[in-house]
């Protein structure tokens, strides 16, 4: 399985970058870089049935991922999380085709494992050996675990009030834990400045091109689960937005391979009322977000006051004819209990926010009973106990 990686591109200025050199962002546009692949060649060499017959996990999509050498394809068993029908909730809500994609079963208990396996593997392939990340919690735990697996140095900067589970997993995996007074944006500032001084490569959200590539496997799996006929609606809890962007990129790539058509799901970005910069910008019709002051929510993965890839996230919502809405912490807690009680699934608060979004979407007439609706759960509820 040979990667079809061709180069990297800035989505704002369309400048191209060499993928076989260490890259970060487009400095001129302050934009993430996106990986391009040789789809003309891949469409001749690769077929859906071939991928589907391979052993489970994200690396069965290796041709569509950036790591060229098999030795650098790190894995702890990430990917191929279940798509679970929600028949009882669906009946209550009048949505008979309601599903939940449960990424809480991934290593370290969250979807962050997908992105970290790919990003760290590619960084190692390019010769890097020391890493830093700022995180609300789960991404830091994922870096610590995969760095431990690879035997390399990792520094994790978390808000001082990060979940105990996140702090513990960082320390147990042997990474260096740095607790910062403030939120993830303050942690990011310190991680960046100290990382630059020490020569640590920054794997924070969209500060390099390849965590997004790992996250896009969520979109590949959804398309496969629906037999290459995408669902009508995907409801996604949005902090930094990497997962939403990754799925959208995956759908474009599958169309480039002629595995799916041009139809796309309507993408719904759900945030918490205590930190909703994407929702505010979307409702204003803005192309950029503003920093959310005084961010606070029980869903710590949604407590992201400054969204680096705001232009891309807002663009996806517009292109998909989607929407964005905020839900309260009370609604998040009630929905978490409801999912556990009615369907037996203990999701993270970020995941239950997607269920909390359904009543307002239904009351607005935004959803119809014949539509296939996917809620995306990004983490395991047990980490929040």
C-alpha positions as CSV (number, residue, x, y, z in Angstrom):
1,X,0.0,0.0,0.0
2,X,1.7,3.1,-1.3
3,X,0.6,6.6,-0.2
4,X,-0.7,8.7,-3.1
5,X,0.4,12.0,-1.3
6,X,1.3,14.6,-3.9
7,X,1.8,17.9,-2.2
8,X,0.3,20.4,0.3
9,X,-1.9,23.4,-0.6
10,X,-3.1,26.5,1.2
11,X,-6.9,26.7,0.7
12,X,-6.8,30.5,0.8
13,X,-4.0,31.5,-1.7
14,X,-3.7,28.2,-3.5
15,X,0.0,28.1,-3.1
16,X,1.6,24.7,-3.1
17,X,4.1,23.3,-0.7
18,X,6.5,20.3,-0.8
19,X,5.0,17.5,1.2
20,X,8.3,15.8,1.8
21,X,9.7,18.7,3.8
22,X,8.6,19.6,7.3
23,X,5.7,22.1,6.9
24,X,3.5,24.0,9.4
25,X,1.0,26.5,8.0
26,X,0.8,29.1,5.2
27,X,2.5,32.0,7.0
28,X,1.1,34.6,4.5
29,X,-2.5,33.6,5.0
30,X,-2.3,32.2,8.5
31,X,-4.1,29.2,7.2
32,X,-3.8,25.4,7.7
33,X,-2.3,23.5,4.8
34,X,-4.2,20.7,3.2
35,X,-2.8,17.5,1.7
36,X,-3.4,16.7,-2.0
37,X,-3.2,13.2,-3.5
38,X,-2.7,11.7,-7.0
39,X,-6.3,10.7,-7.6
40,X,-5.8,10.0,-11.3
41,X,-3.4,7.2,-10.3
42,X,-5.3,6.1,-7.2
43,X,-8.6,5.7,-9.1
44,X,-6.9,3.1,-11.3
45,X,-5.2,1.3,-8.4
46,X,-7.7,1.4,-5.6
47,X,-11.4,0.2,-5.3
48,X,-13.9,0.3,-2.4
49,X,-14.1,-3.5,-2.2
50,X,-10.3,-3.7,-1.8
51,X,-10.2,-1.3,1.2
52,X,-13.3,-3.0,2.7
53,X,-11.6,-6.4,2.8
54,X,-8.5,-5.2,4.6
55,X,-7.9,-5.6,8.4
56,X,-9.8,-3.1,10.4
57,X,-8.3,0.3,11.3
58,X,-7.4,3.6,9.8
59,X,-4.4,2.2,7.9
60,X,-6.5,0.2,5.5
61,X,-6.9,3.6,3.9
62,X,-3.1,4.0,3.6
63,X,-3.1,5.1,-0.1
64,X,-5.2,8.1,1.0
65,X,-3.1,8.9,4.0
66,X,0.3,10.7,4.0
67,X,2.6,8.2,5.7
68,X,4.7,6.6,2.9
69,X,6.6,3.9,4.9
70,X,4.7,1.2,6.7
71,X,7.2,1.3,9.6
72,X,5.9,4.8,10.5
73,X,2.2,3.8,10.5
74,X,1.7,4.0,14.2
75,X,-1.3,2.2,15.6
76,X,-3.0,1.4,18.9
77,X,-6.1,0.0,17.2
78,X,-7.7,3.3,16.2
79,X,-10.5,3.7,13.7
80,X,-13.5,1.7,12.5
81,X,-15.7,2.8,15.4
82,X,-19.3,1.6,15.3
83,X,-22.2,3.3,13.6
84,X,-25.0,2.5,16.0
85,X,-28.7,2.8,15.1
86,X,-30.7,4.7,17.8
87,X,-34.2,3.1,17.3
88,X,-35.8,4.1,20.7
89,X,-34.6,7.7,20.6
90,X,-35.5,7.9,16.9
91,X,-39.0,6.7,17.6
92,X,-39.4,9.3,20.4
93,X,-38.1,12.1,18.1
94,X,-39.9,11.0,14.9
95,X,-36.5,10.3,13.2
96,X,-36.6,6.6,12.3
97,X,-33.2,6.8,10.6
98,X,-31.1,8.1,13.5
99,X,-27.6,6.9,14.1
100,X,-24.6,7.6,16.4
101,X,-21.0,7.2,15.3
102,X,-19.2,6.4,18.5
103,X,-15.6,7.4,18.5
104,X,-15.4,7.0,22.3
105,X,-14.1,3.5,21.8
106,X,-10.8,4.7,20.2
107,X,-7.5,4.4,22.1
108,X,-7.2,7.0,24.9
109,X,-11.0,7.2,24.7
110,X,-11.5,9.8,21.9
111,X,-11.4,10.5,18.2
112,X,-8.1,12.4,18.8
113,X,-6.3,9.0,18.4
114,X,-7.0,9.0,14.6
115,X,-5.3,12.3,14.0
116,X,-2.4,11.7,16.3
117,X,-1.5,8.3,14.9
118,X,-1.2,9.9,11.4
119,X,0.4,13.2,12.4
120,X,3.0,11.7,14.7
121,X,3.8,8.9,12.2
122,X,4.3,11.4,9.4
123,X,6.4,13.7,11.6
124,X,8.7,10.8,12.6
125,X,9.0,9.8,8.9
126,X,10.2,13.4,8.2
127,X,12.9,13.0,10.9
128,X,11.3,14.9,13.9
129,X,11.8,13.5,17.4
130,X,10.5,16.0,19.9
131,X,6.9,17.3,20.1
132,X,4.7,19.8,21.8
133,X,0.9,20.3,21.9
134,X,-1.6,22.5,23.5
135,X,-4.9,20.8,24.3
136,X,-8.1,20.9,26.2
137,X,-7.3,17.4,27.3
138,X,-7.9,14.5,24.9
139,X,-5.5,15.5,22.2
140,X,-2.8,15.8,24.8
141,X,-3.5,12.4,26.1
142,X,-3.4,11.0,22.6
143,X,0.0,12.5,21.8
144,X,1.4,11.2,25.1
145,X,0.2,7.6,24.3
146,X,1.5,7.6,20.7
147,X,4.7,9.3,21.7
148,X,5.1,6.6,24.3
149,X,4.4,3.9,21.7
150,X,7.1,5.5,19.4
151,X,9.6,6.2,22.2
152,X,9.9,9.9,21.6
153,X,9.7,13.1,23.7
154,X,6.4,14.8,24.1
155,X,5.4,18.0,26.0
156,X,1.7,18.6,26.7
157,X,0.2,21.9,27.7
158,X,-3.2,21.7,29.3
159,X,-5.4,24.2,31.2
160,X,-4.8,23.8,34.9
161,X,-8.5,22.6,35.3
162,X,-8.2,19.9,32.7
163,X,-9.9,16.6,33.5
164,X,-8.0,14.4,36.0
165,X,-8.2,11.6,33.4
166,X,-6.4,13.7,30.9
167,X,-3.7,14.7,33.3
168,X,-3.2,11.2,34.5
169,X,-2.9,9.6,31.0
170,X,-0.3,12.2,30.0
171,X,1.9,11.4,33.1
172,X,1.4,7.7,32.9
173,X,2.5,7.6,29.2
174,X,5.7,9.4,30.2
175,X,5.1,12.8,28.5
176,X,6.0,16.1,30.2
177,X,2.8,17.7,31.6
178,X,2.7,21.5,31.7
179,X,-0.4,23.0,33.4
180,X,-1.3,26.6,32.4
181,X,-3.6,29.1,34.2
182,X,-6.2,29.9,31.6
183,X,-7.9,28.2,28.7
184,X,-6.6,26.4,25.7
185,X,-5.6,29.6,23.9
186,X,-3.4,30.6,26.8
187,X,-1.9,27.1,26.8
188,X,-1.3,27.4,23.0
189,X,0.6,30.6,23.4
190,X,2.9,29.1,26.0
191,X,3.3,25.9,24.1
192,X,4.2,27.8,21.0
193,X,6.8,30.1,22.6
194,X,8.5,27.5,24.7
195,X,8.3,24.9,21.9
196,X,10.1,27.3,19.5
197,X,12.8,28.0,22.1
198,X,13.4,24.3,22.7
199,X,13.0,23.1,19.2
200,X,9.9,20.9,19.8
201,X,7.6,20.4,16.7
202,X,4.1,21.7,17.3
203,X,1.3,19.2,16.8
204,X,-1.5,21.5,18.1
205,X,-4.8,21.7,16.1
206,X,-4.2,22.5,12.5
207,X,-0.7,23.9,13.1
208,X,0.6,21.1,10.9
209,X,-1.1,19.4,8.0
210,X,-1.6,15.8,9.0
211,X,-3.8,15.5,12.1
212,X,-6.6,16.5,9.7
213,X,-5.7,13.5,7.5
214,X,-6.2,11.1,10.3
215,X,-9.5,12.7,11.2
216,X,-10.8,12.4,7.6
217,X,-11.0,8.6,8.1
218,X,-14.2,9.3,10.0
219,X,-15.7,10.4,6.7
220,X,-14.4,7.4,4.8
221,X,-16.0,5.1,7.4
222,X,-19.3,6.9,7.3
223,X,-19.5,6.7,3.5
224,X,-18.6,3.0,3.6
225,X,-21.2,2.2,6.3
226,X,-23.9,3.9,4.2
227,X,-22.8,1.9,1.1
228,X,-21.3,4.9,-0.6
229,X,-24.5,6.9,-0.3
230,X,-23.9,9.6,2.2
231,X,-26.5,10.4,4.9
232,X,-28.5,13.6,4.6
233,X,-27.4,15.2,7.9
234,X,-24.3,15.0,10.1
235,X,-24.4,16.7,13.5
236,X,-21.0,17.4,14.9
237,X,-19.7,18.9,18.2
238,X,-17.3,21.7,17.1
239,X,-14.3,22.9,19.1
240,X,-11.4,23.4,16.8
241,X,-13.4,21.9,13.9
242,X,-10.8,19.4,12.7
243,X,-13.2,16.5,12.6
244,X,-15.8,18.4,10.6
245,X,-13.2,19.6,8.1
246,X,-11.7,16.1,7.9
247,X,-15.0,14.5,7.0
248,X,-15.7,17.2,4.4
249,X,-12.3,16.6,2.8
250,X,-12.9,12.9,2.8
251,X,-16.1,13.3,0.9
252,X,-14.4,15.4,-1.7
253,X,-11.6,12.8,-2.1
254,X,-14.1,9.9,-2.4
255,X,-15.8,11.9,-5.2
256,X,-12.4,12.4,-6.9
257,X,-12.1,8.6,-6.9
258,X,-15.6,8.3,-8.3
259,X,-16.7,6.2,-5.3
260,X,-19.5,8.7,-4.4
261,X,-21.4,11.4,-6.3
262,X,-21.6,15.1,-5.7
263,X,-24.4,14.9,-3.0
264,X,-23.2,16.0,0.4
265,X,-24.7,15.9,3.9
266,X,-25.9,19.1,5.5
267,X,-23.3,19.7,8.2
268,X,-24.4,21.0,11.6
269,X,-21.9,22.5,13.9
270,X,-23.0,22.3,17.6
271,X,-21.3,24.4,20.3
272,X,-22.0,25.2,23.9
273,X,-23.8,28.4,24.9
274,X,-20.8,29.3,27.0
275,X,-18.4,29.1,24.1
276,X,-19.9,29.5,20.6
277,X,-17.7,31.5,18.3
278,X,-18.6,29.5,15.2
279,X,-22.3,29.8,15.9
280,X,-22.1,33.6,16.5
281,X,-20.1,34.1,13.2
282,X,-22.4,31.8,11.2
283,X,-25.5,33.6,12.5
284,X,-23.9,37.0,11.6
285,X,-22.9,35.7,8.1
286,X,-19.3,36.5,8.9
287,X,-16.3,34.8,7.3
288,X,-14.2,34.9,10.5
289,X,-14.9,34.3,14.1
290,X,-14.1,36.6,17.1
291,X,-12.4,35.3,20.3
292,X,-15.1,34.3,22.8
293,X,-14.4,36.0,26.1
294,X,-15.1,34.2,29.3
295,X,-15.5,30.8,27.7
296,X,-17.0,28.2,30.1
297,X,-18.8,24.9,29.5
298,X,-18.9,21.4,31.0
299,X,-18.0,20.1,27.5
300,X,-14.3,21.0,27.8
301,X,-13.6,19.9,24.2
302,X,-15.9,22.7,23.1
303,X,-14.2,25.3,25.3
304,X,-12.2,26.7,22.4
305,X,-12.4,30.5,22.4
306,X,-10.3,31.0,19.2
307,X,-10.9,28.8,16.2
308,X,-7.8,28.8,14.0
309,X,-9.5,27.2,10.9
310,X,-12.6,29.4,11.3
311,X,-12.7,30.3,7.6
312,X,-12.7,26.7,6.5
313,X,-15.3,25.6,9.1
314,X,-17.7,28.4,8.1
315,X,-17.2,27.7,4.5
316,X,-18.2,24.0,5.0
317,X,-21.4,25.0,6.8
318,X,-22.3,27.4,3.9
319,X,-21.3,25.0,1.1
320,X,-23.3,22.1,2.7
321,X,-26.3,24.3,3.3
322,X,-25.8,23.4,7.0
323,X,-26.3,25.4,10.1
324,X,-24.8,26.1,13.5
325,X,-26.4,26.2,16.9
326,X,-25.5,26.4,20.6
327,X,-26.9,24.3,23.4
328,X,-26.8,24.8,27.2
329,X,-24.8,22.8,29.7
330,X,-28.1,21.7,31.3
331,X,-29.3,20.4,27.9
332,X,-25.9,18.6,27.4
333,X,-26.2,16.9,30.8
334,X,-29.8,15.9,30.2
335,X,-29.0,14.5,26.8
336,X,-26.0,12.5,28.1
337,X,-28.3,10.8,30.6
338,X,-31.0,10.3,28.0
339,X,-28.6,8.5,25.6
340,X,-27.3,6.3,28.5
341,X,-30.8,5.5,29.8
342,X,-32.6,4.9,26.5
343,X,-29.8,3.5,24.2
344,X,-27.2,2.3,26.8
345,X,-24.4,4.6,25.4
346,X,-22.3,6.7,27.8
347,X,-21.0,9.5,25.6
348,X,-18.8,12.5,26.4
349,X,-20.6,15.8,27.0
350,X,-19.4,16.9,23.5
351,X,-21.2,14.0,22.0
352,X,-24.4,14.5,23.9
353,X,-24.4,18.1,22.7
354,X,-25.4,16.7,19.3
355,X,-28.5,15.0,20.8
356,X,-29.3,18.3,22.5
357,X,-29.4,20.0,19.1
358,X,-32.1,17.8,17.7
359,X,-35.2,19.3,19.4
360,X,-34.5,22.9,18.1
361,X,-33.7,21.6,14.7
362,X,-36.9,19.6,14.7
363,X,-39.0,22.5,16.0
364,X,-37.6,24.7,13.2
365,X,-38.6,22.1,10.6
366,X,-34.9,21.8,9.6
367,X,-35.0,18.0,9.7
368,X,-37.6,15.7,8.1
369,X,-38.5,12.1,9.2
370,X,-37.2,10.5,6.0
371,X,-33.7,11.8,6.5
372,X,-30.7,9.8,7.7
373,X,-29.2,11.7,10.6
374,X,-25.9,10.9,12.2
375,X,-24.9,12.2,15.6
376,X,-21.1,12.2,16.2
377,X,-19.8,11.3,19.6
378,X,-16.1,12.2,19.9
379,X,-15.2,10.7,23.3
380,X,-16.0,8.2,26.1
381,X,-18.1,9.5,28.9
382,X,-16.1,7.7,31.6
383,X,-13.2,10.1,31.2
384,X,-15.5,12.9,32.6
385,X,-16.4,11.0,35.8
